[in-house]
Amino acid sequence: MSNKAILCVDDEFIILETLVEQLEKKLGNKYIYETAETAEEGLEVLEELINDNVDILIIVSDWLMPGMKGDEFLTKVYQQFPDIVTVMLTGQADEESIVHAKNSANLHACLFKPWSEEELIRTIKSGLEKL
């Protein structure tokens, strides 16, 4: 079993299902695909994975979620784990939030909903190349 993970965080379950389906289809079982429906849950999953000695390579996070927005979540992640590649997925983020994530979370890319499968896979692969 792999000890490398990709974490997807979005408050819409159908989005999480679609992301994991597309990633599994193109990247296979080389990675563990984890999901969380809030930023707070994402932080918990992150901690669990790290405690289980799993390397989180990439986090794909929605921007507009209840509680903590994606740029704030990715900034928290980056402050603790600067080697994790961060990707924001959004249908509604303003330019200021994207710039904030680029500056504070070393944002690798921002994908806009609806994204294409090719765009997602290209972004993930280019993120993996940074590692």
C-alpha positions in Angstrom: 0.0 0.0 0.0 1.2 3.5 -0.8 2.3 5.9 2.0 1.8 9.0 -0.2 -1.5 10.9 -0.1 -3.5 13.5 -1.9 -6.0 15.3 0.2 -9.1 16.9 -1.3 -11.2 19.4 0.8 -14.6 20.7 -0.4 -17.9 21.2 1.4 -19.8 19.5 -1.6 -19.6 15.7 -1.4 -20.2 15.4 -5.2 -17.1 17.5 -5.9 -15.0 15.3 -3.6 -16.3 12.2 -5.3 -15.6 13.6 -8.7 -12.0 14.7 -7.8 -11.2 11.3 -6.3 -12.7 9.5 -9.3 -10.7 11.6 -11.8 -7.5 11.2 -9.8 -7.8 7.5 -9.4 -8.6 7.0 -13.1 -5.5 8.9 -14.2 -3.0 8.3 -11.4 -4.1 4.8 -10.3 -3.3 3.4 -6.9 0.1 5.1 -6.5 -1.5 7.4 -3.9 -4.0 7.3 -1.0 -6.9 9.7 -1.8 -8.3 11.3 1.3 -11.2 13.7 1.6 -12.6 16.2 4.1 -15.8 18.3 3.9 -14.5 21.3 5.9 -11.1 22.9 6.5 -11.3 21.9 10.2 -11.8 18.3 9.1 -9.0 18.7 6.6 -6.6 19.7 9.4 -7.8 16.6 11.4 -7.2 14.3 8.5 -3.8 15.8 7.9 -2.8 15.2 11.5 -4.1 11.6 11.3 -2.1 10.9 8.1 1.0 12.4 9.5 0.6 10.3 12.7 0.3 7.2 10.5 3.6 8.2 8.7 1.8 9.0 5.4 3.4 11.7 3.3 0.8 14.2 2.2 2.0 15.4 -1.2 -0.8 17.7 -2.4 -3.9 19.3 -1.0 -6.6 20.5 -3.3 -9.0 22.8 -1.4 -12.1 24.6 -2.2 -12.1 28.3 -1.4 -15.7 29.0 -0.2 -16.4 26.7 2.7 -18.3 27.2 6.0 -16.1 28.1 8.8 -12.6 28.6 7.4 -12.1 29.7 3.8 -9.6 27.8 1.6 -6.9 30.4 1.5 -6.8 30.6 5.3 -6.8 26.7 5.4 -3.9 26.4 2.9 -2.0 29.1 4.7 -2.3 27.2 8.0 -1.1 24.0 6.2 1.8 25.8 4.6 2.9 27.3 7.9 3.2 23.8 9.5 4.1 21.8 6.4 5.8 23.9 3.8 6.6 20.9 1.5 3.0 20.1 0.8 1.9 21.4 -2.6 -1.2 23.5 -2.4 -4.0 23.9 -5.0 -7.1 26.0 -4.6 -10.3 25.0 -6.4 -12.9 27.7 -6.7 -16.0 29.0 -8.4 -16.1 32.2 -6.4 -12.7 33.3 -5.0 -11.9 36.9 -5.7 -8.5 38.0 -7.0 -7.4 39.2 -3.5 -8.0 35.7 -2.0 -6.0 34.0 -4.8 -3.1 36.5 -4.3 -3.3 35.9 -0.5 -3.0 32.2 -1.1 -0.1 32.6 -3.5 1.8 34.8 -1.0 0.9 33.0 2.2 0.4 29.4 1.2 2.9 29.1 -1.7 -0.1 28.3 -3.9 0.9 26.1 -6.8 -2.2 26.6 -8.8 -5.8 27.8 -8.8 -8.4 25.8 -10.7 -11.8 27.3 -11.5 -15.0 25.3 -11.3 -16.0 23.7 -13.5 -12.6 22.3 -14.1 -11.6 19.9 -16.8 -10.2 16.5 -15.9 -7.2 17.2 -18.1 -6.6 20.5 -16.3 -6.8 18.8 -12.9 -4.4 16.0 -13.8 -1.9 18.4 -15.5 -2.0 20.6 -12.3 -1.5 17.6 -10.0 1.3 16.2 -12.1 3.1 19.5 -12.2 2.7 19.8 -8.5 4.2 16.3 -8.0 7.2 17.4 -10.1 8.0 20.1 -7.6 8.5 17.5 -4.9 
